Amino acid sequence: MYNSGIPQPASALKRSNSNSRPSNSRMSLAARPAHNQPDIMSTAKRDPSRYSARKSYAPSSQPPPSQRRSSVMRRSSMGVAAFSQMNSFFSSAASAAVQRDPRPLKESGYRHEIAGKVFEYVVNNGFELEMKHTLGPNSLKSPTQKDFSMVFQWLYKRLDPNYNFQKAIENEVLPILKTLRYPYASTITKSQLAAVGSMNSWPQFLGILHWMMELAVTMERFQSGEFDDAAAAEGVDIAAEKIIFRYLTRCYSAWLVENDDHDEFLEEMAASFKDRQSGYKEELEMLESENGKLKKQLEEIDESADPLKKWEETRILLEGDRQKFVAYIERLESRIPKITASNQRLKEEIEAVERELAELTAEKKSLQEAVDRQGLTPADIDRMNNDREKLSKSLSLISSKITEAKIQLAERESEASSKLEALERSVSRYNSLAYQIGIIPSSSRNAEGKDFELLILPTQTPENKLLADEVGYQPAQLLNRDLRHDIKPALNRLRQEIGARIHEAQDEAIKTQELIDRIVETLADKNDEVDTLHAKVRTAVDEYQELKETMAAEGNASNAEIEKLEKELASMRLNMSNGVLALEQRMQSVTIERDQLEHACHALREKFHGEVDKMLHEVIKFKVHIQESLENYENLAEEELAGNDKLLDS
């Protein structure tokens, strides 16, 4: 992915965890250079004007810094270059090696045809509205330099909306055509660009406009999905690629307007893949059900291989159905007496209802005669009924209005209560924060004698209600202090003072940290010296051990010699008759020599012990001196820290 021409979004780049001070400029998303591309970022001092506005894929001068950023790569923003470099069956058959234009641009009929197509395309797609330039019917037959410039810029904007034309059109056309890989760009000269509308040059430039129009139309058709059927016919599934391409396109467009939050696009891509997966599941279920039906039909076909067996099974089923119908008829015949008795009961009930109807008719007639005797006409009765209905409707309407008024009153009371609660929470939160920063009570150090505490005045009354009457309150009557003209300016001044204190404390902390660093370095040097002395002590101890081992070896040798002499003495005692006097003299001389060796050994041992004790005494004295020096430095550091803390507290 890093070898593509699309700059990486911020979520794909590794953040630096170093403790260095961050740069004031915005980190570029193209910090990771592609292969064969120079590194455009530097981790040292950066020039903000260098990447405040990025170039489009076409070679041109830098756009002004006030414009939004664009791509620094040599391809269009998710557009034409991505299409031109795809190795798919949509790639153009034109080759950059072709130098001669095979189109009959010199023929007037062909020129009129492509000029009409270009004119129709630009007019139908809002050219005049976007470019603020009017084209006439003959503008593409005998154009001016401005007509060509406007149409060329508009067509190129269809391919790369982020490109800004900075130079004269004569200097922009050739680099853009080479970037678009126009097959015949090498046949265009600067002299032709200076006279676009001439009879010799215009056919070639009309062919350029027509080629750019066809490229724009192809890109629009490709992006709208017209070629999806062709891809499906070739056996290529591009649904996943389209989802990913749409995600990258939206992320890149958001990045161009300096929006690095792409979580919404990622969630949309995940939802698209889930929908696609659910479609596959539904298709799989449909295919499985169809497969089951086909298997069932196949089993039926296999079973129908024996028609006699099938007919026998059909006969058995029909026989079972006949038996069921016979049983059903018998049940119906058994229910006929019950139904007859039921019909008789219904006839009796009908006769009773008819008698009751005759009685009601007679009663109605008697009531009518009583009304006639009272002198009331049917119109009076109808009028009385109508009046009663009107009064009933009016009563219902009034009841509904009263209910609605009660509901509205309850809503207004609930709304007023919620707003009162919100106001109380806001005031409580303000007072809590004010207490935390030391401006409440008024005797606090940061309050400077002013009262910053807020109170809701209506709630301080004995009724403790926000609306004690129907008039209500103005905003200035709700709180005891003026927030805009009194509290806010005082808080701004306090913020400035605290900011100044913070800066001073930071400066003092930096100085203290530098002093501590120097003390730590001194302590490190002293520790190195102590380590050196410890090494010397270890060397002296090793020498002492070597001397001790040497003396032990010599003592062992002396003991061996004594044992040898004692053996010789024993042998001599066996032969005392041969030379007792000589042996006694020899024994005396050996004894004297042994005493001399023991005396020398004891003297040498005492000498070495004295030297080792002297060296250990000197090492201990030096160690005590180092410890006292370290304690003095620690006391000095603690005094400096205590002094700095006092300064910070003050």
Helices and strands as residue ranges (DSSP letters): G 10-12, H 48-51, H 80-84, H 108-124, H 127-131, H 145-159, H 169-179, G 185-187, H 190-194, H 202-224, H 228-233, H 239-256, H 263-303, H 307-374, H 378-437, G 457-460, G 475-477, I 483-487, H 488-574, H 576-649
